[in-house]
Amino acid sequence: MRKPVVVTIPHQLGREEARRRLQDGMGQVRSQLSGVGATVEDRWTDDRLAFDVAVMAQTISGRVDVGDNEVRLEVDLPWMLAMLAEKITGKIARQGTLMLTKS
């Protein structure tokens, strides 16, 4: 059974700038995760990013919805990673905030 984790990050960038920064930041995320043997697949449809991260024989799926004033991330953790949900939520929030604050 999967455990959903939801993180909402407010911003004052507007939808287009927030989306641009997230698109730019995905390359950095992909490079960081490849260092631990993970593969990342992502696809944008309008203001929604759908992604899959495969690591340690587990796949983490998620969605990022970009709004005018906030970004909402929803990640489905496999049951083996569900016990780390709190730690993963903090990491997602920090990384998302960092991606939005860098121009």
VMD Tcl script that builds the backbone (N, CA, C; Angstrom):
set m [mol new atoms 309]
animate dup $m
set s [atomselect $m all]
$s set {name element resname resid chain x y z} {
  {N N MET 1 A 0.845 -1.178 0.000}
  {CA C MET 1 A 0.000 0.000 0.000}
  {C C MET 1 A 0.895 1.247 0.000}
  {N N ARG 2 A 0.531 2.217 -0.789}
  {CA C ARG 2 A 1.316 3.451 -0.894}
  {C C ARG 2 A 0.831 4.485 0.109}
  {N N LYS 3 A 1.761 5.322 0.564}
  {CA C LYS 3 A 1.420 6.388 1.502}
  {C C LYS 3 A 1.612 7.721 0.790}
  {N N PRO 4 A 0.538 8.502 0.629}
  {CA C PRO 4 A 0.688 9.806 -0.025}
  {C C PRO 4 A 1.270 10.841 0.937}
  {N N VAL 5 A 2.171 11.637 0.427}
  {CA C VAL 5 A 2.767 12.749 1.164}
  {C C VAL 5 A 2.455 14.003 0.360}
  {N N VAL 6 A 1.913 15.018 1.026}
  {CA C VAL 6 A 1.553 16.261 0.343}
  {C C VAL 6 A 2.328 17.412 0.972}
  {N N VAL 7 A 2.954 18.212 0.130}
  {CA C VAL 7 A 3.699 19.392 0.569}
  {C C VAL 7 A 3.208 20.573 -0.259}
  {N N THR 8 A 2.850 21.657 0.415}
  {CA C THR 8 A 2.439 22.884 -0.269}
  {C C THR 8 A 3.465 23.963 0.045}
  {N N ILE 9 A 3.976 24.595 -0.998}
  {CA C ILE 9 A 4.992 25.639 -0.842}
  {C C ILE 9 A 4.440 26.935 -1.428}
  {N N PRO 10 A 4.213 27.937 -0.572}
  {CA C PRO 10 A 3.731 29.220 -1.091}
  {C C PRO 10 A 4.853 29.965 -1.827}
  {N N HIS 11 A 4.474 30.783 -2.774}
  {CA C HIS 11 A 5.452 31.610 -3.492}
  {C C HIS 11 A 4.758 32.880 -3.978}
  {N N GLN 12 A 5.561 33.842 -4.409}
  {CA C GLN 12 A 5.041 35.097 -4.952}
  {C C GLN 12 A 5.605 35.339 -6.347}
  {N N LEU 13 A 5.852 34.265 -7.064}
  {CA C LEU 13 A 6.521 34.357 -8.360}
  {C C LEU 13 A 5.568 34.451 -9.540}
  {N N GLY 14 A 4.344 34.055 -9.349}
  {CA C GLY 14 A 3.442 33.879 -10.476}
  {C C GLY 14 A 3.642 32.488 -11.053}
  {N N ARG 15 A 2.639 32.007 -11.735}
  {CA C ARG 15 A 2.633 30.628 -12.248}
  {C C ARG 15 A 3.768 30.357 -13.240}
  {N N GLU 16 A 3.958 31.248 -14.206}
  {CA C GLU 16 A 4.953 31.002 -15.252}
  {C C GLU 16 A 6.375 30.968 -14.708}
  {N N GLU 17 A 6.720 31.917 -13.835}
  {CA C GLU 17 A 8.076 31.948 -13.278}
  {C C GLU 17 A 8.313 30.754 -12.360}
  {N N ALA 18 A 7.323 30.384 -11.572}
  {CA C ALA 18 A 7.467 29.216 -10.696}
  {C C ALA 18 A 7.694 27.957 -11.539}
  {N N ARG 19 A 6.930 27.804 -12.609}
  {CA C ARG 19 A 7.095 26.640 -13.488}
  {C C ARG 19 A 8.487 26.648 -14.119}
  {N N ARG 20 A 8.946 27.803 -14.572}
  {CA C ARG 20 A 10.279 27.896 -15.183}
  {C C ARG 20 A 11.363 27.471 -14.200}
  {N N ARG 21 A 11.266 27.950 -12.970}
  {CA C ARG 21 A 12.279 27.606 -11.968}
  {C C ARG 21 A 12.253 26.116 -11.628}
  {N N LEU 22 A 11.070 25.546 -11.562}
  {CA C LEU 22 A 10.980 24.110 -11.292}
  {C C LEU 22 A 11.535 23.298 -12.460}
  {N N GLN 23 A 11.249 23.730 -13.683}
  {CA C GLN 23 A 11.794 23.035 -14.855}
  {C C GLN 23 A 13.319 23.091 -14.838}
  {N N ASP 24 A 13.870 24.260 -14.544}
  {CA C ASP 24 A 15.323 24.408 -14.475}
  {C C ASP 24 A 15.911 23.554 -13.356}
  {N N GLY 25 A 15.230 23.503 -12.229}
  {CA C GLY 25 A 15.729 22.762 -11.069}
  {C C GLY 25 A 15.681 21.255 -11.225}
  {N N MET 26 A 14.829 20.751 -12.108}
  {CA C MET 26 A 14.725 19.298 -12.279}
  {C C MET 26 A 16.028 18.690 -12.789}
  {N N GLY 27 A 16.780 19.421 -13.579}
  {CA C GLY 27 A 18.075 18.919 -14.042}
  {C C GLY 27 A 19.024 18.694 -12.881}
  {N N GLN 28 A 19.019 19.606 -11.931}
  {CA C GLN 28 A 19.872 19.473 -10.753}
  {C C GLN 28 A 19.419 18.296 -9.886}
  {N N VAL 29 A 18.119 18.150 -9.717}
  {CA C VAL 29 A 17.587 17.030 -8.937}
  {C C VAL 29 A 17.981 15.708 -9.595}
  {N N ARG 30 A 17.826 15.636 -10.908}
  {CA C ARG 30 A 18.173 14.421 -11.645}
  {C C ARG 30 A 19.647 14.075 -11.440}
  {N N SER 31 A 20.503 15.076 -11.499}
  {CA C SER 31 A 21.933 14.842 -11.325}
  {C C SER 31 A 22.262 14.404 -9.897}
  {N N GLN 32 A 21.628 15.005 -8.892}
  {CA C GLN 32 A 21.848 14.594 -7.496}
  {C C GLN 32 A 21.414 13.152 -7.279}
  {N N LEU 33 A 20.252 12.801 -7.803}
  {CA C LEU 33 A 19.726 11.453 -7.588}
  {C C LEU 33 A 20.492 10.397 -8.377}
  {N N SER 34 A 21.058 10.775 -9.514}
  {CA C SER 34 A 21.836 9.793 -10.271}
  {C C SER 34 A 23.082 9.390 -9.491}
  {N N GLY 35 A 23.541 10.255 -8.596}
  {CA C GLY 35 A 24.688 9.946 -7.751}
  {C C GLY 35 A 24.430 8.812 -6.774}
  {N N VAL 36 A 23.165 8.528 -6.495}
  {CA C VAL 36 A 22.815 7.418 -5.601}
  {C C VAL 36 A 22.167 6.275 -6.388}
  {N N GLY 37 A 22.331 6.296 -7.694}
  {CA C GLY 37 A 21.832 5.211 -8.529}
  {C C GLY 37 A 20.359 5.289 -8.873}
  {N N ALA 38 A 19.754 6.444 -8.707}
  {CA C ALA 38 A 18.330 6.604 -9.016}
  {C C ALA 38 A 18.153 7.083 -10.450}
  {N N THR 39 A 17.034 6.717 -11.039}
  {CA C THR 39 A 16.663 7.253 -12.343}
  {C C THR 39 A 15.393 8.079 -12.178}
  {N N VAL 40 A 15.314 9.163 -12.925}
  {CA C VAL 40 A 14.181 10.079 -12.825}
  {C C VAL 40 A 13.564 10.241 -14.208}
  {N N GLU 41 A 12.261 10.072 -14.280}
  {CA C GLU 41 A 11.506 10.367 -15.497}
  {C C GLU 41 A 10.492 11.436 -15.141}
  {N N ASP 42 A 10.421 12.480 -15.946}
  {CA C ASP 42 A 9.440 13.529 -15.674}
  {C C ASP 42 A 8.806 13.996 -16.973}
  {N N ARG 43 A 7.561 14.436 -16.858}
  {CA C ARG 43 A 6.839 14.956 -18.015}
  {C C ARG 43 A 5.895 16.064 -17.566}
  {N N TRP 44 A 5.941 17.147 -18.318}
  {CA C TRP 44 A 5.094 18.304 -18.040}
  {C C TRP 44 A 3.868 18.277 -18.942}
  {N N THR 45 A 2.717 18.571 -18.372}
  {CA C THR 45 A 1.482 18.806 -19.109}
  {C C THR 45 A 0.887 20.079 -18.535}
  {N N ASP 46 A 0.952 21.149 -19.307}
  {CA C ASP 46 A 0.506 22.465 -18.841}
  {C C ASP 46 A 1.247 22.820 -17.550}
  {N N ASP 47 A 0.525 22.992 -16.447}
  {CA C ASP 47 A 1.146 23.390 -15.180}
  {C C ASP 47 A 1.302 22.220 -14.216}
  {N N ARG 48 A 1.329 21.011 -14.743}
  {CA C ARG 48 A 1.485 19.821 -13.898}
  {C C ARG 48 A 2.702 19.019 -14.351}
  {N N LEU 49 A 3.543 18.707 -13.389}
  {CA C LEU 49 A 4.692 17.839 -13.611}
  {C C LEU 49 A 4.371 16.490 -12.983}
  {N N ALA 50 A 4.438 15.437 -13.765}
  {CA C ALA 50 A 4.311 14.079 -13.239}
  {C C ALA 50 A 5.705 13.465 -13.286}
  {N N PHE 51 A 6.080 12.747 -12.231}
  {CA C PHE 51 A 7.419 12.175 -12.199}
  {C C PHE 51 A 7.424 10.803 -11.544}
  {N N ASP 52 A 8.455 10.040 -11.893}
  {CA C ASP 52 A 8.727 8.742 -11.288}
  {C C ASP 52 A 10.214 8.699 -10.976}
  {N N VAL 53 A 10.541 8.300 -9.758}
  {CA C VAL 53 A 11.925 8.131 -9.338}
  {C C VAL 53 A 12.094 6.668 -8.952}
  {N N ALA 54 A 13.027 5.976 -9.595}
  {CA C ALA 54 A 13.303 4.575 -9.274}
  {C C ALA 54 A 14.642 4.499 -8.554}
  {N N VAL 55 A 14.612 3.930 -7.346}
  {CA C VAL 55 A 15.826 3.783 -6.543}
  {C C VAL 55 A 15.652 2.574 -5.625}
  {N N MET 56 A 16.703 1.799 -5.481}
  {CA C MET 56 A 16.700 0.630 -4.592}
  {C C MET 56 A 15.492 -0.276 -4.838}
  {N N ALA 57 A 15.209 -0.560 -6.084}
  {CA C ALA 57 A 14.097 -1.434 -6.483}
  {C C ALA 57 A 12.733 -0.912 -6.044}
  {N N GLN 58 A 12.643 0.376 -5.765}
  {CA C GLN 58 A 11.384 1.017 -5.390}
  {C C GLN 58 A 11.118 2.157 -6.368}
  {N N THR 59 A 9.850 2.393 -6.676}
  {CA C THR 59 A 9.486 3.519 -7.531}
  {C C THR 59 A 8.607 4.477 -6.747}
  {N N ILE 60 A 9.020 5.727 -6.741}
  {CA C ILE 60 A 8.270 6.801 -6.096}
  {C C ILE 60 A 7.645 7.626 -7.211}
  {N N SER 61 A 6.329 7.743 -7.186}
  {CA C SER 61 A 5.616 8.527 -8.197}
  {C C SER 61 A 5.070 9.784 -7.551}
  {N N GLY 62 A 4.922 10.828 -8.341}
  {CA C GLY 62 A 4.374 12.048 -7.778}
  {C C GLY 62 A 3.923 13.030 -8.827}
  {N N ARG 63 A 3.304 14.079 -8.322}
  {CA C ARG 63 A 2.807 15.152 -9.158}
  {C C ARG 63 A 3.134 16.486 -8.500}
  {N N VAL 64 A 3.397 17.465 -9.335}
  {CA C VAL 64 A 3.613 18.832 -8.873}
  {C C VAL 64 A 2.642 19.710 -9.652}
  {N N ASP 65 A 1.779 20.408 -8.937}
  {CA C ASP 65 A 0.842 21.341 -9.563}
  {C C ASP 65 A 1.298 22.757 -9.246}
  {N N VAL 66 A 1.541 23.537 -10.297}
  {CA C VAL 66 A 2.029 24.902 -10.139}
  {C C VAL 66 A 0.847 25.855 -10.212}
  {N N GLY 67 A 0.663 26.624 -9.147}
  {CA C GLY 67 A -0.397 27.618 -9.101}
  {C C GLY 67 A 0.177 29.022 -9.077}
  {N N ASP 68 A -0.693 30.007 -9.100}
  {CA C ASP 68 A -0.254 31.402 -9.083}
  {C C ASP 68 A 0.478 31.759 -7.795}
  {N N ASN 69 A 0.056 31.180 -6.659}
  {CA C ASN 69 A 0.602 31.556 -5.351}
  {C C ASN 69 A 1.224 30.400 -4.587}
  {N N GLU 70 A 1.117 29.180 -5.108}
  {CA C GLU 70 A 1.676 28.031 -4.394}
  {C C GLU 70 A 1.975 26.896 -5.360}
  {N N VAL 71 A 2.850 26.028 -4.894}
  {CA C VAL 71 A 3.164 24.797 -5.600}
  {C C VAL 71 A 2.744 23.666 -4.674}
  {N N ARG 72 A 2.002 22.711 -5.217}
  {CA C ARG 72 A 1.536 21.574 -4.415}
  {C C ARG 72 A 2.192 20.314 -4.956}
  {N N LEU 73 A 2.947 19.643 -4.082}
  {CA C LEU 73 A 3.605 18.397 -4.447}
  {C C LEU 73 A 2.894 17.253 -3.750}
  {N N GLU 74 A 2.588 16.228 -4.496}
  {CA C GLU 74 A 1.995 15.025 -3.920}
  {C C GLU 74 A 2.849 13.845 -4.364}
  {N N VAL 75 A 3.372 13.119 -3.383}
  {CA C VAL 75 A 4.277 12.011 -3.648}
  {C C VAL 75 A 3.677 10.744 -3.060}
  {N N ASP 76 A 3.668 9.674 -3.841}
  {CA C ASP 76 A 3.175 8.382 -3.373}
  {C C ASP 76 A 4.370 7.512 -3.003}
  {N N LEU 77 A 4.550 7.293 -1.701}
  {CA C LEU 77 A 5.672 6.491 -1.234}
  {C C LEU 77 A 5.289 5.015 -1.183}
  {N N PRO 78 A 6.153 4.134 -1.687}
  {CA C PRO 78 A 5.912 2.703 -1.520}
  {C C PRO 78 A 5.935 2.357 -0.031}
  {N N TRP 79 A 5.268 1.289 0.337}
  {CA C TRP 79 A 5.139 0.947 1.754}
  {C C TRP 79 A 6.494 0.799 2.437}
  {N N MET 80 A 7.524 0.353 1.710}
  {CA C MET 80 A 8.845 0.189 2.333}
  {C C MET 80 A 9.462 1.534 2.728}
  {N N LEU 81 A 9.065 2.597 2.070}
  {CA C LEU 81 A 9.603 3.922 2.387}
  {C C LEU 81 A 8.648 4.749 3.241}
  {N N ALA 82 A 7.452 4.240 3.492}
  {CA C ALA 82 A 6.439 4.997 4.237}
  {C C ALA 82 A 6.914 5.368 5.632}
  {N N MET 83 A 7.753 4.525 6.251}
  {CA C MET 83 A 8.240 4.840 7.596}
  {C C MET 83 A 9.161 6.060 7.598}
  {N N LEU 84 A 9.643 6.444 6.438}
  {CA C LEU 84 A 10.511 7.619 6.320}
  {C C LEU 84 A 9.746 8.846 5.836}
  {N N ALA 85 A 8.421 8.779 5.868}
  {CA C ALA 85 A 7.585 9.840 5.292}
  {C C ALA 85 A 7.907 11.213 5.862}
  {N N GLU 86 A 8.086 11.314 7.175}
  {CA C GLU 86 A 8.344 12.624 7.780}
  {C C GLU 86 A 9.668 13.203 7.293}
  {N N LYS 87 A 10.691 12.384 7.259}
  {CA C LYS 87 A 12.002 12.839 6.794}
  {C C LYS 87 A 11.945 13.219 5.311}
  {N N ILE 88 A 11.260 12.401 4.519}
  {CA C ILE 88 A 11.137 12.668 3.084}
  {C C ILE 88 A 10.339 13.941 2.840}
  {N N THR 89 A 9.277 14.160 3.633}
  {CA C THR 89 A 8.470 15.377 3.500}
  {C C THR 89 A 9.329 16.615 3.728}
  {N N GLY 90 A 10.167 16.592 4.762}
  {CA C GLY 90 A 11.057 17.717 5.042}
  {C C GLY 90 A 12.033 17.964 3.911}
  {N N LYS 91 A 12.589 16.900 3.370}
  {CA C LYS 91 A 13.545 17.021 2.263}
  {C C LYS 91 A 12.865 17.597 1.018}
  {N N ILE 92 A 11.654 17.124 0.731}
  {CA C ILE 92 A 10.906 17.631 -0.426}
  {C C ILE 92 A 10.611 19.117 -0.253}
  {N N ALA 93 A 10.178 19.507 0.937}
  {CA C ALA 93 A 9.855 20.916 1.197}
  {C C ALA 93 A 11.094 21.794 1.043}
  {N N ARG 94 A 12.226 21.349 1.585}
  {CA C ARG 94 A 13.467 22.136 1.471}
  {C C ARG 94 A 13.917 22.259 0.017}
  {N N GLN 95 A 13.910 21.132 -0.702}
  {CA C GLN 95 A 14.358 21.151 -2.097}
  {C C GLN 95 A 13.422 21.991 -2.963}
  {N N GLY 96 A 12.115 21.855 -2.755}
  {CA C GLY 96 A 11.148 22.643 -3.523}
  {C C GLY 96 A 11.294 24.127 -3.270}
  {N N THR 97 A 11.471 24.494 -2.007}
  {CA C THR 97 A 11.665 25.905 -1.658}
  {C C THR 97 A 12.950 26.433 -2.284}
  {N N LEU 98 A 14.007 25.642 -2.234}
  {CA C LEU 98 A 15.281 26.045 -2.829}
  {C C LEU 98 A 15.138 26.261 -4.336}
  {N N MET 99 A 14.427 25.367 -5.008}
  {CA C MET 99 A 14.233 25.507 -6.455}
  {C C MET 99 A 13.453 26.778 -6.791}
  {N N LEU 100 A 12.493 27.138 -5.942}
  {CA C LEU 100 A 11.679 28.328 -6.212}
  {C C LEU 100 A 12.405 29.627 -5.869}
  {N N THR 101 A 13.342 29.582 -4.933}
  {CA C THR 101 A 14.015 30.820 -4.540}
  {C C THR 101 A 15.210 31.142 -5.427}
  {N N LYS 102 A 15.755 30.148 -6.116}
  {CA C LYS 102 A 16.866 30.416 -7.037}
  {C C LYS 102 A 16.303 30.914 -8.358}
  {N N SER 103 A 16.920 31.943 -8.901}
  {CA C SER 103 A 16.430 32.462 -10.189}
  {C C SER 103 A 17.173 31.867 -11.347}
}
mol reanalyze $m
mol bondsrecalc $m
mol representation Tube
mol addrep $m
